[in-house]
Amino acid sequence: MSQSLHMTKDEAIRVEVLKAARALFQRFGLFKTTMEDIAKATGKGKSTLYYYYASKDEIFDAVISEDMEEVINLVTIAVDKVSSAEDKLKAFTSIRIKLLNQKANLYSIIFGEISENPNLIRKLKKKYENRELETLKDILSYGVQTKEFKIEDGDLDDLAYVMLCAFRGIEMGIFEDNRIKKIGDRMDIILDLLIHGFKK
């Protein structure tokens, strides 16, 4: 409530546009949703939308970026709450699964339409990959410092990348029918293999 009171008019309009666009993207997908649809949903003219966003792709970018930022912030909070490196890795994976599960409807649309606009999706994914990799590297480095993990400094980058690839491969199951309940178990198996492969 207090946040909305401190919003400028422009900020409030942007929030309204993104909220309406998110609902339309979830229902119809990116490519079937038009700027006119978004304008109607917000009760504003298309000219108003174009004042704030140059294109529908820019609105989509803003919607997904907002979601990704939320995921990263909540993952960071969860990781910081626990003390051992192993628990930090578990927090990293479990909160991501929970949040991606909540956003599965929108994300299934993204992956379903990736073949139609791969450059847009690739840009969005790349935007946050480096931040996720840095978080994983920090956890692994912390594990080395606490003597939980035995990893050479030169291997941290490669290991963080391999782990992120493994996590993402399993998370893809979120977007397939009847697999959501199994994701946590599969992630636990991968974590167990990775952690006890380099744990002292």
Contacts in CASP RR format, 6 or more apart in sequence:
PFRMAT RR
TARGET T0000
AUTHOR 0000-0000-0000
METHOD contacts of the structure
MODEL  1
MSQSLHMTKDEAIRVEVLKAARALFQRFGLFKTTMEDIAKATGKGKSTLY
YYYASKDEIFDAVISEDMEEVINLVTIAVDKVSSAEDKLKAFTSIRIKLL
NQKANLYSIIFGEISENPNLIRKLKKKYENRELETLKDILSYGVQTKEFK
IEDGDLDDLAYVMLCAFRGIEMGIFEDNRIKKIGDRMDIILDLLIHGFKK
4 12 0 8 1.000
7 15 0 8 1.000
10 52 0 8 1.000
13 44 0 8 1.000
13 48 0 8 1.000
13 52 0 8 1.000
14 52 0 8 1.000
14 62 0 8 1.000
16 42 0 8 1.000
17 38 0 8 1.000
17 42 0 8 1.000
17 44 0 8 1.000
17 49 0 8 1.000
17 52 0 8 1.000
17 53 0 8 1.000
17 59 0 8 1.000
18 59 0 8 1.000
18 62 0 8 1.000
18 63 0 8 1.000
18 66 0 8 1.000
20 38 0 8 1.000
20 41 0 8 1.000
20 42 0 8 1.000
21 33 0 8 1.000
21 38 0 8 1.000
21 41 0 8 1.000
21 59 0 8 1.000
21 60 0 8 1.000
21 63 0 8 1.000
22 63 0 8 1.000
22 106 0 8 1.000
23 41 0 8 1.000
24 33 0 8 1.000
24 37 0 8 1.000
24 38 0 8 1.000
24 41 0 8 1.000
25 33 0 8 1.000
25 60 0 8 1.000
25 63 0 8 1.000
25 106 0 8 1.000
25 109 0 8 1.000
26 105 0 8 1.000
26 106 0 8 1.000
26 109 0 8 1.000
28 37 0 8 1.000
29 109 0 8 1.000
29 113 0 8 1.000
30 56 0 8 1.000
30 60 0 8 1.000
30 109 0 8 1.000
30 110 0 8 1.000
30 113 0 8 1.000
30 117 0 8 1.000
31 113 0 8 1.000
31 116 0 8 1.000
31 117 0 8 1.000
33 56 0 8 1.000
34 56 0 8 1.000
35 46 0 8 1.000
35 49 0 8 1.000
35 50 0 8 1.000
35 55 0 8 1.000
35 56 0 8 1.000
36 46 0 8 1.000
38 49 0 8 1.000
38 56 0 8 1.000
38 59 0 8 1.000
39 45 0 8 1.000
39 46 0 8 1.000
39 48 0 8 1.000
39 49 0 8 1.000
42 48 0 8 1.000
42 49 0 8 1.000
49 59 0 8 1.000
53 59 0 8 1.000
53 62 0 8 1.000
57 117 0 8 1.000
57 120 0 8 1.000
60 120 0 8 1.000
61 120 0 8 1.000
61 123 0 8 1.000
61 124 0 8 1.000
63 106 0 8 1.000
64 106 0 8 1.000
64 110 0 8 1.000
64 124 0 8 1.000
65 124 0 8 1.000
65 127 0 8 1.000
67 103 0 8 1.000
67 106 0 8 1.000
68 124 0 8 1.000
68 127 0 8 1.000
68 128 0 8 1.000
70 99 0 8 1.000
71 96 0 8 1.000
71 99 0 8 1.000
71 100 0 8 1.000
71 103 0 8 1.000
72 128 0 8 1.000
72 131 0 8 1.000
72 132 0 8 1.000
72 135 0 8 1.000
74 95 0 8 1.000
74 99 0 8 1.000
75 91 0 8 1.000
75 92 0 8 1.000
75 95 0 8 1.000
75 96 0 8 1.000
75 99 0 8 1.000
75 135 0 8 1.000
76 135 0 8 1.000
78 91 0 8 1.000
78 92 0 8 1.000
78 94 0 8 1.000
78 95 0 8 1.000
79 88 0 8 1.000
79 91 0 8 1.000
79 92 0 8 1.000
79 135 0 8 1.000
79 139 0 8 1.000
81 91 0 8 1.000
82 88 0 8 1.000
82 90 0 8 1.000
82 91 0 8 1.000
84 146 0 8 1.000
84 148 0 8 1.000
85 139 0 8 1.000
85 140 0 8 1.000
85 142 0 8 1.000
85 143 0 8 1.000
85 146 0 8 1.000
85 148 0 8 1.000
85 149 0 8 1.000
86 148 0 8 1.000
86 195 0 8 1.000
86 199 0 8 1.000
88 139 0 8 1.000
88 142 0 8 1.000
89 136 0 8 1.000
89 139 0 8 1.000
89 191 0 8 1.000
89 195 0 8 1.000
90 191 0 8 1.000
92 135 0 8 1.000
92 136 0 8 1.000
92 139 0 8 1.000
93 167 0 8 1.000
93 184 0 8 1.000
93 187 0 8 1.000
93 191 0 8 1.000
94 184 0 8 1.000
94 187 0 8 1.000
96 167 0 8 1.000
96 171 0 8 1.000
97 171 0 8 1.000
97 174 0 8 1.000
97 183 0 8 1.000
97 184 0 8 1.000
97 187 0 8 1.000
100 107 0 8 1.000
100 171 0 8 1.000
100 174 0 8 1.000
101 174 0 8 1.000
101 180 0 8 1.000
101 183 0 8 1.000
104 174 0 8 1.000
104 175 0 8 1.000
104 180 0 8 1.000
107 174 0 8 1.000
107 175 0 8 1.000
108 175 0 8 1.000
110 121 0 8 1.000
110 124 0 8 1.000
111 121 0 8 1.000
111 172 0 8 1.000
111 175 0 8 1.000
112 175 0 8 1.000
113 121 0 8 1.000
114 121 0 8 1.000
129 164 0 8 1.000
132 164 0 8 1.000
133 157 0 8 1.000
133 160 0 8 1.000
133 161 0 8 1.000
133 164 0 8 1.000
136 160 0 8 1.000
136 163 0 8 1.000
136 164 0 8 1.000
137 156 0 8 1.000
137 157 0 8 1.000
137 160 0 8 1.000
140 149 0 8 1.000
140 151 0 8 1.000
140 156 0 8 1.000
140 159 0 8 1.000
140 160 0 8 1.000
141 156 0 8 1.000
143 149 0 8 1.000
144 150 0 8 1.000
144 151 0 8 1.000
144 153 0 8 1.000
147 200 0 8 1.000
148 199 0 8 1.000
148 200 0 8 1.000
149 195 0 8 1.000
149 198 0 8 1.000
149 199 0 8 1.000
149 200 0 8 1.000
150 198 0 8 1.000
150 199 0 8 1.000
150 200 0 8 1.000
151 159 0 8 1.000
151 198 0 8 1.000
159 198 0 8 1.000
163 194 0 8 1.000
166 190 0 8 1.000
166 194 0 8 1.000
167 187 0 8 1.000
167 190 0 8 1.000
170 183 0 8 1.000
170 186 0 8 1.000
170 187 0 8 1.000
170 190 0 8 1.000
171 183 0 8 1.000
173 179 0 8 1.000
173 180 0 8 1.000
173 183 0 8 1.000
174 180 0 8 1.000
174 183 0 8 1.000
END
